[in-house]
Amino acid sequence: MKKLLIVTAVVFASINTPTLASDVGVSISIGQPGFYGQLDIGDFPQPQVIYRQPRVIERGVSMQRPPIYMHVPPGHAKNWRKHCHKYNACGERVYFVQDSWYSHEYVPHYQKRHRNRQGNDERGGDHRGDKRNDH
């Protein structure tokens, strides 16, 4: 009987207690360790890729559009058919960049480039020392 009361109490408490974890939001942006998604290669030299040829899931993909570069968790590139919809990239030619290249080459370059842009934006505004807040 005690076990039934304890189980009932636990179930009742879990139903009526708000879930705090659902209120927590985590945001990781491009250029940070742990980011997965499409990369803007821009002025980078040829990135180090996992496969020499781009992966294509759907037939009839336009060769007019340039291929896209993705940084994905281990296993997503290997099972791309299963994961491409998460990245909205099933109908694209996709190259997967190596994690080490992303971490050691792309992230530092991306952060430096965007740090410089922020500095230029702040210096380009009002010269009374006020920082612009429009980015």
Buried (B, 14 or more C-beta within 10 A) or exposed (E): EEEEEEEEEEEEEEEEEEEEEEEEEEEEEBBEEEBBBBBEBEEBEEBBBBEEEBBBBEEEBEEEEEBBBBBBEEEBBBEBEEBBEEBEBBBBBBBBBBBEBBEEBBBEBBEEEBEEEEEEBEEEEEEEEEEEEEE
